[in-house]
Amino acid sequence: MIKVLIVEDDPMVAKFNKHYLEQIEGFQSVGWAASGDEAIELIEELEVDLILLDVYMQNTNGLQLLSFLRQQAKSVDAIVISAASDNISIRKALQFGAVDYLIKPFEFSRFAAAMTAYRENYFLMKKGENFNQQELDKLLRYRQEPEDGSPALPKGLTVGTLRSMWSIITTLSEGAFSTEELTAKSLISRISVRKYLAFLTEIGVLSMETSYGSVGRPVYMYRVTLKGNEIIEGLIK
């Protein structure tokens, strides 16, 4: 399991981040820090592989924390999740080694894409000391696009399964549909369904909106976009 520390000064946001994290296989939340200083203490005490890091915090902010960790040569990765959308903050975060940057408010599909990409890279780095070019391209998120310009399928997704899922989606696309509805009508796992939905949302085939049920938990509803059918044709033809 990849050990994750949530560094966020808003308890409600931290709770949601933890909830999102729990939906993705391979990750374990090991704690919550409400400030950069508290995060430093927990990183010293706990085994932490990755921090989900806010920028705007009192005392030691996220960028200061990230800079400190690099100065101390701490082997902790960071995905920034912040309302800070200015050029300076983003550039500094990347210069300090953030592996991804999500701007609040963000959709679950974008969060899932970031975590899935990180998980793939994490285990690829654990594989061995040397890489071939194909493995390194995956690590650097290089993806060769098909000659017709259509998006390439990420690792683990197949055209056959995508075609099957799309045939089901077209029967649900008169209105919004949930992950649960699609899972119930398909023969693949809920986790796999999430991966396909995250990819289709990322490339613009689907749009996603959040609604809240009676118990207050978010439900993610998907719709086919105006250009969805046009984009998907290049993938399943």
Secondary structure as GFF3:
##gff-version 3
##sequence-region A 1 237
A	DSSP	beta_strand	2	7	.	.	.	ID=ss1
A	DSSP	alpha_helix	11	22	.	.	.	ID=ss2
A	DSSP	beta_strand	27	33	.	.	.	ID=ss3
A	DSSP	alpha_helix	36	45	.	.	.	ID=ss4
A	DSSP	beta_strand	50	53	.	.	.	ID=ss5
A	DSSP	alpha_helix	62	71	.	.	.	ID=ss6
A	DSSP	beta_strand	77	82	.	.	.	ID=ss7
A	DSSP	alpha_helix	87	95	.	.	.	ID=ss8
A	DSSP	beta_strand	100	103	.	.	.	ID=ss9
A	DSSP	alpha_helix	108	127	.	.	.	ID=ss10
A	DSSP	alpha_helix	133	139	.	.	.	ID=ss11
A	DSSP	alpha_helix	159	172	.	.	.	ID=ss12
A	DSSP	beta_strand	177	178	.	.	.	ID=ss13
A	DSSP	alpha_helix	179	185	.	.	.	ID=ss14
A	DSSP	alpha_helix	190	202	.	.	.	ID=ss15
A	DSSP	beta_strand	206	212	.	.	.	ID=ss16
A	DSSP	beta_strand	218	224	.	.	.	ID=ss17
A	DSSP	alpha_helix	228	236	.	.	.	ID=ss18
###
